[in-house]
Amino acid sequence: MVMQKNQYFEAECIDMSHDGQGVVKVDSFTYFVKDMLLGEYGKLKVIKVLKNYGIARLIELKKSSNDRVTPKCPVYQACGGCQLQHMSYEGQVKYKTKRVKEAMKRIGKTKVKVNTTLGMKEPWFYRNKSQLPVGNSEEGLISGFYKKHSNDIIRNDECFIQSQVSNQVVRVTRAILDTYGIRAYDKRSHKGIIRHILVKYGFRSNEVMLVLIINAEKVVNEEMIVKDILKALPTISTIVLNTNMRRDNVILGNKERVLYGSGYIEDMIDDIRFQISSKSFYQVNPIQTEVLYQTALEYADLKGNEVVLDAYCGIGSISLFLARKAKKVIGVEIVKEAIEDARVNAKINGIDNVEFHIADAGDFMFEMAKKKEKIDVVVVDPPRKGCSKEFLEAFIMLGAEKMVYISCDVATQARDIEYLEQYGYEAVKCQPCDMFPQTTHVETCVLLSHKKTDSHINVKVEFDEGEGKVPLNKIAISHENIPHLKK
């Protein structure tokens, strides 16, 4: 019998969900419990009952897990930025490894070997990008993260996953804006000026970018504010003013003015330099990025004569890493500004065996397949939603021997692997990498290899007259070399 709201009960946590909640079952009915760890037993209270599951609150622990620790952050319970600070770091690594294994088996239906998650020696203060909303309070401006499912900002002057440099820059900048009477933007009234304070910090270069995101074209006393910020924080390399007058949750606006410096900073991954602007995508954990990229390079197993396609290449970070070992790397990205950054990054590093194209990656691969151009390895690092079916179809048409698939969402990655394994590819190995300690997120790198490297997938395409382009859903993939292919 399903319990009712506000009813108390006792139960043991038998599992943990993908978002870090404890899972308990009573009479085969599942309840999710925040902050409860595997193996713990406690007194719980039902706070919501839905058709297929319920939500319960932990009232009292009667048996604690050996992995339970006291969170470092004083606002951890209220803030939505972290989900696992109550779990030891060793426990977090085990939890993430188990989560990846389960996703690969349950969603991917694959027997790929999943290695133990690569963790950090020091899993604190690791983020090089701090992007905090600013709000008003009786004491003045505050900044922090939003409370979960709320527009309320939980004030946090020292976030334990942001870099300590970023924490200091945000605190000082906020205090200076306060002295000039600058008010925070209010989502309900649409009044106020400062929306977010964004800081990017180069761990290797020690360069710092400060971006003030405002609901206006300019700020009163702009020059004095910049002067005061630079006096208090002389290590700042550049200050950018970003205008965003939209009424949605998009953080950065389209208009920018450089108030000080060059408008960008530089940093390094391994020995490759990157130019980073306010809008550049750059991995937020530079220490683990080197670990992740070395894994991708190992999985690609380049001998020096391969042509590699880097889909979703962004500012070229993986492309340039691969170019040192490949004959040629082709980077593809639909965002024009990212490709412009990628070309600059190739130039400043003197890497000339790489080319970058502004295009949809699926369309680009389709055109290459149509021209019978050969690609040996495809490296893909898609958004959280994973690869589209059209992208995967184009990859199958291209007939590359290998795919190195990097993902920030193992569920969508496993879904894509299940699809590719129907078409002759096999997930050979999987390496989780902890890019986001104290949170439930995990990055994964998977090598997919074609089962028959001495054959290829025969593709029959009927081209439309005129432009000669065919919609991807008209592609016919032959079964000749893939006897196990599902029809």
HURA-V340587 format. One record per residue. OMEGA is omega in whole degrees, -180 to 180 (999 if undefined). Layout:
# HURA-V340587
OMEGA + OMEGA
This chain:
# HURA-V340587
-179 + -180 + -178 + 177 + 179 + 177 + 179 + 175 + 176 + -178 + 177 + 175 + -175 + -179 + 174 + -177 + -180 + 180 + 171 + 179 + 175 + 179 + 174 + 179 + 175 + -177 + 178 + 177 + -174 + 174 + 175 + -174 + 178 + 174 + 176 + -176 + -179 + 178 + -180 + 180 + -177 + 176 + -174 + 177 + 179 + 179 + 177 + 177 + 177 + -174 + -173 + 180 + 178 + 175 + 179 + 180 + 177 + -179 + -177 + 176 + 178 + 174 + -176 + 175 + 174 + 180 + -179 + 176 + 176 + -180 + 178 + -172 + -179 + 180 + -175 + -176 + -177 + -175 + 180 + -174 + 179 + 179 + -171 + -179 + 178 + 180 + 178 + -178 + 176 + 178 + 178 + 179 + 178 + -179 + -178 + 177 + 180 + -179 + 180 + 179 + -178 + 179 + -180 + -179 + -173 + -177 + -176 + -179 + -177 + 179 + -178 + 177 + 179 + 179 + 175 + -179 + 177 + -177 + -179 + 174 + -180 + -172 + -180 + 175 + -171 + -174 + 178 + -180 + 180 + -173 + -169 + 174 + -180 + 180 + 178 + 174 + 179 + 180 + -178 + -179 + 174 + 175 + -179 + 177 + 177 + 170 + -176 + -180 + -176 + 172 + 180 + 179 + 174 + -176 + 180 + -178 + 176 + 177 + -174 + 174 + 172 + 177 + 180 + 175 + 180 + 178 + -179 + -178 + 179 + -179 + -176 + -180 + -180 + -180 + 180 + 177 + 179 + -178 + 178 + 176 + 178 + -179 + 179 + 176 + 178 + -176 + -177 + -178 + -177 + 175 + -179 + -171 + -171 + -179 + -179 + 168 + -178 + 178 + 172 + -175 + 176 + -178 + -179 + -175 + -174 + 176 + -175 + 174 + 174 + 178 + 175 + -178 + -170 + 178 + -176 + 177 + 180 + -180 + 175 + -179 + -176 + -177 + -180 + 179 + 179 + 180 + -179 + 179 + -179 + 177 + -179 + -176 + -175 + -180 + 179 + -177 + -178 + 177 + -178 + 175 + -179 + -179 + 177 + -179 + 177 + 179 + 177 + -176 + 176 + -172 + -177 + 174 + -177 + -177 + 178 + 171 + 176 + -179 + -180 + 176 + -172 + -176 + 177 + 172 + 175 + 172 + -176 + 165 + -171 + 179 + 180 + -179 + 178 + 175 + -171 + 176 + -179 + -175 + -179 + 170 + -180 + -176 + -170 + 179 + -173 + -179 + -179 + 177 + 178 + 179 + -179 + -178 + 176 + 176 + 179 + 179 + 178 + -179 + 178 + 176 + -176 + -179 + 178 + -180 + -177 + 169 + -175 + 174 + 177 + 179 + -175 + -169 + 180 + -179 + 174 + -174 + 179 + -179 + -177 + 176 + -178 + -173 + -180 + -177 + -175 + 172 + -178 + 175 + 177 + 179 + -179 + -179 + -176 + -178 + -175 + -177 + 180 + 179 + 176 + 177 + -179 + -180 + 176 + -178 + 176 + -177 + -177 + 177 + 179 + -180 + -173 + 178 + 179 + 176 + -175 + -177 + 174 + -177 + 168 + -173 + 179 + 178 + -179 + 179 + 178 + -180 + 178 + 180 + -180 + -180 + -179 + 176 + -174 + 172 + -178 + -177 + 172 + 175 + -177 + 177 + -171 + 173 + -176 + -178 + 178 + -178 + 176 + 177 + 179 + 178 + -178 + 177 + 179 + 177 + 179 + 177 + -177 + 174 + 178 + -178 + -175 + 165 + 170 + -171 + 176 + -176 + 173 + 177 + -174 + -180 + 179 + 176 + 180 + 176 + -180 + 178 + 179 + 178 + -177 + -180 + 174 + -174 + 170 + 178 + -179 + 174 + -172 + 179 + -176 + 179 + 173 + 179 + -176 + 178 + -171 + 178 + -179 + 176 + -180 + -175 + 177 + 178 + -179 + 176 + -177 + 173 + 172 + -178 + 178 + -174 + -179 + -178 + 179 + 178 + 179 + 178 + 178 + -178 + 178 + -178 + 174 + -175 + 175 + 175 + 179 + -174 + 178 + 179 + -177 + 175 + -175 + -179 + 175 + 180 + 176 + -178 + -177 + 179 + -169 + -175 + -177 + -175 + -178 + -174 + 177 + -178 + 999
